Amino acid sequence: SPVSHVEPSRTSAQTAYVAFDRHMFDDFRPYIFKTSDGGKSWQSVAGNLPPRAYVQVVREDPKNFNLLYAGTELGLFASYNGGREWIALNLKNLPNVSVHDILVHPRENDLILATHGRSIWILDDASPIQQMSPAILNSNAHLFPVRAGLRFASRFTRYGIGEKTFTGPNPPYGALITYYLKTKPDDKTNFHVQILDESGKLVQELDKPVKEKGLNRVNWNLRYGGAEMRRLPTEEETAFGGPPRGPQVLPGSYTVKLIIGDKTFEQPVEVRLDPTINVSLADLQAQLDLQTKLRDMQSAANSALRFLDSLEDQLKHTQTTAKNLNKEPDKEMMKALEDYIKQVDTLEDRLARRAEGLGLPGKSQVVNEIGDLFFGVDGTNAAPTPAQRQYYQEIQPEFRDRMAEVNRFINDTVPQWNEKLRAWNLPTLTTRKPVDF
């Protein structure tokens, strides 16, 4: 019968494992044997593997010699005690497919499977599997060590390859963060995953981290938090790019903090720069400085636009209410409401280009110019070019003028409108402090 992968253990040159596959003889039972004396004697370590899970490969983990992997016709199994007991590694995107070969990558420490049904399947960073123990399983939560994140430039390249791709996805960009939860926290429990710099200052708080029972994994994109949003992204926008990106962090040491209720767990994480490029820290600092300024400009503009959007919604609601309550509403009042909406639209159009409607978009406004410049500076690991620096200086006066217009509107116009609305016995508009910029 076929023999599958006999390899000496790293714990001892006298230890080895062998698996036999006899399904061609209508024998579907699992066969795994171990020798500790160089092959003079063998003991079965098939343990409690399912009776029809015939084994095609057995591997010893290179970092945890008590951990064995068995590739069977019914999926992947693992034993943490040298084969006495086996558990199914029912990972979320790995169904019970036939596993023909297993490798723990010697450099990346990824668990790689050759399967019949899921092609080549890779678990990026097998450390959580290797380090799992009864103590961790019995704890309420555990944050595993975080593999270093590699900062490199990437571009979106889906265009031109048809409706569907025929390749598996790359690993998530950045640092993979893995944690164990004994039970799923309820919605009232304080639950956060944060990234801190060396001084303890918050770099980014991950948005809606998963919190299921068992192993959970999220990735940090090696960035600071993004700009405040004007509005929540649509489903299509989320699928395409997600929320706004923040500036890229500098290479160095950071801390991952997992907060569950009143408990806190921390692990260090290192950000490394792509070793194939040569760039000075001063150039990356210049890039970060300009990205941070542009992000803050986006936040200020979006804060203003969000307020204007709210005013427009309130005015439209007041219009509808006035029409429903009066068969013949006051013409002067209705015209004033319409004029107010047009003035809000004009302010918004001077800040940002309209996105709705068919045909070519309108003239690019200062918010769009800020976003385009941020994207251009962000696309590489290098200092901003002289042209990018000059463009930043060119859009500064327009940005200040537009934000000053909004603040004059907040300070002067909105209170005047509210006086008139009160005179008509209509709901007044929300007010706010001027926008900092």
N, C-alpha and C positions, 0 to 999 in steps of 0.2 A: 504494500500500500504506500501511497505517496508520503514522504516525510517533509514537514514544513519547518524550515529555519531552525537549525540547531546552532546556537551561539553560546560561547562561554560567558558566564556572568562576570561582572566587574568586581563582585565581592570576593570571588575566588576562582582561580583557573580550573578548579575541580568541579565547578557547578555549571550545569547547562540544562536547557529545557528542550523538549521535542514534542511536536504535535503530529498526530496521524489523522489523515482524512480518508475514511473508508466508505463514503456515501456511494461510490461506484459499485460497491458490493451490497447495496441496500442496507448498510449499517450507518445510521445517522447519529450514533452516539458520539459525544465529545471525548477525545483522547488527548490528554496532555500529561507528560511525564517529566520528572525532575531527577537529576543525578547530582549528588554532592561529593562523589568520589571519582570523578573522571570517567564515568560510564560503567563502573563495576556493578553498581546496583541502581535501580530506578524505582521511583514511587509515583503513583498516580496523584496528580494535583488538579484533576478535573472538578473536584469538589461538587458544588451544587449547580453547575452549569445545566441548562435545560436539556432534557434527554434527547432532543432531536437537533441540538445546536452543534452540528459537527464543526470541528475547529480546522481552520485553514492556515492560521499563523498564530504564534505566541511570541511575545516580546517582553523583555525585562526593561523597565524604565532605567535610563542611564543615570538619573539623579536620585531615585528612590528605589533601592534594590529590593525592597519588599513589595513593590508595585509591579504587577504583571498585567499585560494587555492580551486579550484573546480575541482574534478576529474570527467570528463564526458565521454560519449561514443565516443566523437570526440576529445579527448585529454585533456591536462592540461590547465586550465585557471587561471588567477590571477586578483585580484582587489586590487588597492591601496587606495580605498576610501570606504571601508566597503560594497562593493557590488553594488554601483551605476553604475560603469562602469567596464567591464571585458576585458582583453586582453589575447590572446593565448600566452602561453610561448613556442614559437616555437624554442626550443633549437636544436642545430645542429644534435645531434644523438638521438633525441626523436621525432619520427613521431607522427601523430595523431592517437595514439592507445587508446584503452579504459583504463581509470585509475580507479581502484577499491578502492584503499586506499592510504592515504598520511600520512607521518610522518616526522617531523623535529627532527632529532636525538638530544636528550637533552644534550649530551656531545660533540659530534663532530660537531653539527649544519649542518649536511648534509641533503639535501632534498631527501627523499626516497619515491619512488612510487611503488605500486603493480599494475602491468599492465596486460592486456591481449594482448600480442603481443611482449612485450619487457621484460618479466619476471620481476624481481626486478630491478628497474632502480634507480641509485643514482647520484645526483648532489653533488659532493664533495664541501663542504663549500658554504652554501647558502647565505653568507653575501652580495654578490653583488645584489642578487634578493631582499633581505630584505632592503638594503640601497638605492636602486634605487629611484630617485625622479625627478620631473620636472626640478629642477636646474641642476642635472647631465645630463639629456637628452638634455637640451638646451646648455650645455657647449660643447666645441670642443673636450675635452678629460678629462678623469678622471681615476685616479689610486686608486683602492680600497685597504683598509687595508689588510695586508697579514697575514694569519694564520701561526702560528709557524710551522717550519719544523722539523721533527723528524729524527735524524740521527740514523740509525740502519744498521746492516750487512745483506746483502741479497745475494743469489746465484741464478744463472740461473738454472731452474729445468724443462725445457721443455722436456728433453730427456726421452724416454721410455713411452710416453703417446700417441703414434700414430701420424697420420698425422694432426689431428685437435684436439683442445681442446674444451671442452663443458662447460667451465666456462667463466664468464665475466672477463675482465682485472682488475687488482688491480688499485687503484689510482696511478697516476704518483708519483714516489719517489721524496721527497724533499718538497719545498715550492711552493704552487700554487699562481701565480701572475695573477690577473684579472684586466683588464682595459677596459674602454669604449671609443670608437672613434665615433664621430658624422658622419664623412665621412672617407672614405678610403684614406690615404695619398698616393700621387703619388710616383713613384720611385725616384724622385729627392729630395724628402723631407728627411731631416736628421731624422732618426728614429732608436732608440736604446733602449734596455732594459739592464741595467747594475746592478751589485751587488757590493757594496762598503763595506769595513770594517769600524771599528769605527774611524780609522784615516783618512777616506776618500780615501784610496787607492783602486784601481780597483781590485776586486776579480775575476770576470768573466763577460764577455759580452755575452749575450745569442745569439746563432747563428740563424739568420733568424727568428726573432719573428713574429708571425702572426699580421696582421694589417688590418683586415676587418672592415667594417662598423658595429657598434654595440659592443656587448661584445666579448672580446678576452681573451684567457687564455693560459699562458705558465707556465712551471715549471722550477724552478732552482734546480739542482741536488745536492745542498749543497757541491759544489766543487769549487776549483780554475779552471782557464782555463787549458785545456789539452796541451800536447806537440804539437809543430809544426808538421804538417804532411808531409810525403815525397811526397805524391800525394793525390789528392781527392779520397775518398773512392768510390768503385763501388756500384752499386745499391744493390747487394747482401750483401756487407759489411755494408752498411747503414742500411739495414733491420735487420741484425744480431746484430750489436752493436753500430753503429754510430761512430762518431769521437772519438779520444783518450780521456780518462777520465783524469781529473786533480786530484791533491791531495784533500782529504776531508778537509773541513774547521773545525775549532774547535767550540765547542758549544759557543754561545755568541750572541751579537747583531750586526746586519748588516743593510744595507739600500738598498732598491730597488729604482732605479732611472729610470724613463721613460722619454726619450728625444724625443720630436716631434718638428721639426723645431727649433725655438729659445725658446721653452717652455720646462720647466723641472718640473716633478712631482716626489715626493718622499714619501715613506712609510717605516717605520721600519719593520724588520723581525727578529724574534728570532730563533736561531737554538738550539734545545734541544737534549740531548743525551737519547737514549733508557733507560728508568728508570729501566729496568730489569737487567741491567749489572752494574758492579762496576769497574770502571777504573779511574785512576788518570789523571788529566789534564797534568801532566808531561809525562805520557806514550803516550797520544794522541799527545802531542807536538813532542815527539821523532818520532812518526810515520809520522807526517806531515813533519818534517825536512828531513827524508830519502826519502819520496815520492817526495818532491820538488827537491832534488838533482837528483833523477832518472828521473823525468820529464825533467829537464834541460839538462841532458845527452841525452835523447831521442831527444829533440829539436835540439841540436847541431848535432847529428848524422844524423837526417833526413834532416837538412839543407845541410849537405855535400852530402848526397845521392841525394837530389833534384838537386843540381848543377851537379853532375856526370850524372844523368839521362838526363839533358838538353844537356850536352856535347855529350853524345852518340846519342841523336836524331839529333843534328846538324851534327855530322860526318856522320851518315847514310844518311841524306838529301844531304850532299855534295857528297857522293858516287853516289847516284842516279843522281844528276845533272851532274856529270862528265861523267857518262855512257851515258846519253842522249845527251850531247853536242858533244861527240867524239865517233866515231865508234870504234876506237882503242885507248882508253885512255892510258896515260903513265903508264906502268906497275909498275915502282918504286913508283909513286904517289898512285896508287890504293893499292899496298901492304902496304904502310905507313898508309893509312887510315884504312885498316883492322887491322893493328897492334895497332893503336891508340884505336880503339874500344875494342880490346881485353884487353888492359891495363886498360881502364876504367872499363870493366867488372871485372877484377881482383881486382881492388880497392873496387868496390861495394861488391864483394863476400867476401872480408875480413872484411867488416863492417856488412853485413846482409845476412841472408840465403835467397836464391832464393825462390820465392813463386810460380812461374809458372811451368807448366809441370806436368806429371803424375808420379805416384810412390811415394816412400818415399822422404821426403825433405832432403836437404843436411845438413851438419854439422851446428849446432847452432853457430851463431856468436855473437859478443858482443852486437849488437842491440837487438837481440832476448833474450839474457841473461838479459839485462836491463829491457825489457818488462816483462819477466817472474817474475823477482824479484819484480817489481812494483805491478804486479797483486797479488803476494803472500802477500806482505805487506798490500795491500789495502783490503784484504778479511775479515778483522775483525776490531773491535774497541779495539786495544791493541798495546803496544809498539812492535817494531820489535824484533824477537827472536834473541838469540846469533848467531844462524846459519845464519840468514838473514844478520846480521851485518857483519859477517865474509865473506859471499859471496860477499857483496858489496865491501869489501876491496880487494877481489881477482880479481874482474873484473875491478877495477880502472886502474891498469897498462896496461892491454890490450886496454882499451878504449883510454887512453892517447896516446898509440903507434899508434893505427889506425887513430886517428884524426891528429896526427903529420904527418903521411904519406900523408893524404889528403892535409894538408896545404903545405907540400913540393911540392906536385904535382901542387897545385894552384900557388905557388910562382915561381917554377922553370920550370916544364914540360910544362904547358900550354903556357907560353911565347915562349918557344923553338918551340913548334908545330906551333904557329901562324907565326913565321918567315918562316918556311917551306911552310905553306899554302899560304902566301903572294908571295913567290917565284914561286909557281905554279899558281898564279892568282886565288886562291880559297878563298871563304869567311873565315874570321878568326873566332875563337871561342870566346864565351863570357868569360870575365874575372870577377874576384871578389876578395874581400879581404879575407884573411885567416879566417877560422871559429873560433869564440870564443868558448872555452870550459873549 
